[in-house]
Amino acid sequence: MSACRDDDPRIRSIQSKIRVVPNFPKPGIMFQDITTLLLDPKAFKDSIDLFVDRYKGKNISVVAGIEARGFIFGPPIALAIGAKFVPLRKRKKLPGKVYREEYDLEYGSDCIEMHVGAVDPGERALVVDDLIATGGTLRAAMNLLERAEAEVVECACVIEIPDLKGRDRLNGKPLYVLVESQ
C-alpha cells in the first residue's frame, strides 16, 4: 500500500522535498536524497505523523530501523506508538552476540546485524527504512527479525522505486510507502 495515492496534501509536500541526484553513487543511479526532506521541519514531521497514524494501535512492540536512514525515522515512530527501537547495524558495529544477514543491493552487497536478545519471540515488529529499491535490505531485516522469532507485521519506507520491484522480495509482507520515486 502506498500513501502516495491518497489526496493528502502532506504527501505532495513530502515528495517535493526529496532531491534526486543523478549518477550517485555510481553512473546510472538516480539517488533519492532525503536530507532535503529533513531540512524542512514541517515535511519531516508530516512524514513521521503519517507513519504514526498508520501504526498507532496495531500492537507493534518493536520498530527495527535499518542503518543509517532508518535510524532517522524509526525512533520517533517507536516513541509515538509506545514501542522499543532496535537498530539494525552494518557489520561489526554492535558489540556482543549478533544475528548477521548478508544481502545484495542495487549497486553491490552488504550485511546487517542485530543483537541477539534485542527482540523476544512473538514480538510484533515494524521494519523502517528511508527507501525500498530492490528489496534486499528489507528482506535481510525481515530475516533477522524472523530468526529471533518475531512476527514482522509490515515494512515502512518513505520512498519506493517501483521499477526495481523490491516488493517482490518481501514474500507477500505488506509494505507501506509515502511516495514513489521521482
C-alpha positions in Angstrom: 0.0 0.0 0.0 1.2 3.5 -0.8 0.1 6.7 0.8 1.1 8.5 -2.4 -2.3 7.5 -3.9 -4.1 9.5 -1.2 -5.2 13.1 -1.8 -3.5 14.1 1.4 -1.6 17.4 0.7 1.2 16.3 3.1 2.2 13.6 0.6 2.8 16.1 -2.2 4.8 18.3 0.2 7.0 15.4 1.3 7.6 14.3 -2.3 8.6 17.9 -3.3 11.3 17.9 -0.6 13.1 14.8 -1.9 16.1 15.7 -4.1 17.1 13.4 -6.9 20.8 13.2 -7.5 21.7 11.7 -10.9 24.7 9.3 -11.2 25.3 8.9 -7.4 26.9 6.8 -6.0 27.7 5.5 -9.5 26.7 6.2 -13.1 23.1 5.2 -13.9 21.8 5.5 -10.3 19.1 8.2 -9.6 19.8 8.7 -5.9 16.8 9.7 -3.8 18.1 12.1 -1.2 16.0 12.5 1.9 18.4 15.0 3.5 16.5 17.8 1.8 13.3 16.5 3.4 14.9 16.6 6.8 15.7 20.3 6.3 12.0 21.1 6.3 10.7 20.6 9.8 7.0 20.5 8.7 7.6 18.0 5.9 9.7 15.8 8.2 7.1 16.0 10.9 4.4 15.2 8.4 6.3 12.1 7.3 6.6 10.8 10.9 2.9 11.7 11.6 1.7 9.7 8.6 3.6 6.6 9.8 2.4 7.1 13.4 -1.2 7.4 12.2 -0.9 4.1 10.4 0.8 2.1 13.2 -0.7 3.5 16.4 -3.0 0.9 17.9 -1.6 -2.0 15.9 0.2 -3.6 18.9 3.6 -3.2 17.4 6.2 -3.7 20.2 9.4 -3.4 18.1 10.4 -0.8 15.5 13.5 -2.0 13.7 15.4 0.7 11.9 18.0 -0.1 9.2 21.3 1.8 9.4 21.6 4.7 8.6 18.4 6.4 7.5 16.1 4.0 9.3 17.7 5.5 12.4 16.2 8.9 11.5 12.6 7.7 11.0 12.4 4.7 13.3 13.0 6.2 16.8 10.3 9.0 16.6 7.8 6.4 15.3 8.7 4.0 18.1 8.3 6.6 20.8 5.0 7.8 19.4 3.5 4.3 19.3 5.0 3.1 22.5 7.4 0.5 21.0 11.1 -0.1 21.6 13.6 0.8 18.9 16.0 -1.9 17.7 18.9 -0.7 15.5 19.9 -3.0 12.6 23.5 -2.1 12.1 26.2 -2.6 9.5 28.8 -5.4 10.1 30.9 -5.2 13.3 29.2 -2.1 14.7 27.4 -3.9 17.5 29.3 -5.4 20.5 28.4 -8.8 21.8 26.5 -11.7 20.1 24.6 -10.8 17.0 22.4 -12.3 14.2 24.0 -11.5 10.8 22.4 -11.3 7.4 24.2 -10.6 4.1 22.3 -9.3 1.1 22.6 -7.8 -2.4 21.9 -4.1 -3.2 21.1 -2.4 -6.4 24.8 -1.5 -6.7 26.7 -4.1 -4.6 26.3 -6.2 -1.4 26.2 -5.5 2.3 25.5 -7.1 5.7 23.3 -6.0 8.7 23.4 -7.3 12.2 21.0 -7.2 15.2 21.8 -8.0 18.8 20.7 -11.4 20.0 18.1 -10.8 22.7 17.0 -7.4 21.4 13.7 -9.0 20.2 11.8 -11.6 22.1 9.9 -14.5 20.4 6.4 -13.5 19.4 7.0 -9.7 19.4 5.3 -7.8 16.6 7.8 -5.8 14.6 7.8 -3.0 12.1 10.8 -2.6 9.8 11.6 1.0 8.9 14.0 2.5 6.2 14.0 5.5 4.0 13.7 3.7 0.7 13.0 0.4 -1.0 14.8 -0.3 -4.3 15.5 -4.0 -5.0 14.1 -5.0 -1.6 17.4 -6.7 -0.5 17.9 -4.7 2.6 14.3 -5.0 3.8 14.4 -8.8 3.1 17.6 -9.1 5.2 16.0 -7.1 8.1 12.9 -9.4 8.0 15.2 -12.4 8.0 17.0 -11.1 11.2 13.7 -10.5 13.0 12.3 -13.8 11.9 15.4 -15.6 13.1 14.6 -14.1 16.6 11.1 -15.5 16.1 9.5 -12.1 15.9 6.4 -11.5 13.7 7.1 -8.9 11.0 3.9 -7.0 10.7 4.9 -4.7 7.9 7.7 -2.7 6.3 7.6 1.1 6.1 9.6 3.3 3.8 9.4 7.0 2.8 10.2 6.3 -0.9 9.7 3.3 -3.3 11.4 2.9 -6.6 8.6 0.7 -8.2 10.6 -0.2 -11.4 13.1 -2.2 -9.3 10.3 -4.4 -8.0 11.5 -4.6 -4.4 8.1 -5.6 -3.1 8.5 -8.9 -4.8 11.3 -9.8 -2.4 9.2 -9.3 0.7 7.3 -12.6 0.3 3.9 -11.1 0.5 4.6 -9.0 3.6 2.8 -5.6 3.4 4.8 -2.6 2.5 3.7 1.0 3.3 5.4 3.8 1.4 4.7 7.5 1.4 5.9 8.4 -2.1 7.1 6.8 -5.3 10.5 7.9 -6.7 10.5 11.0 -8.9 
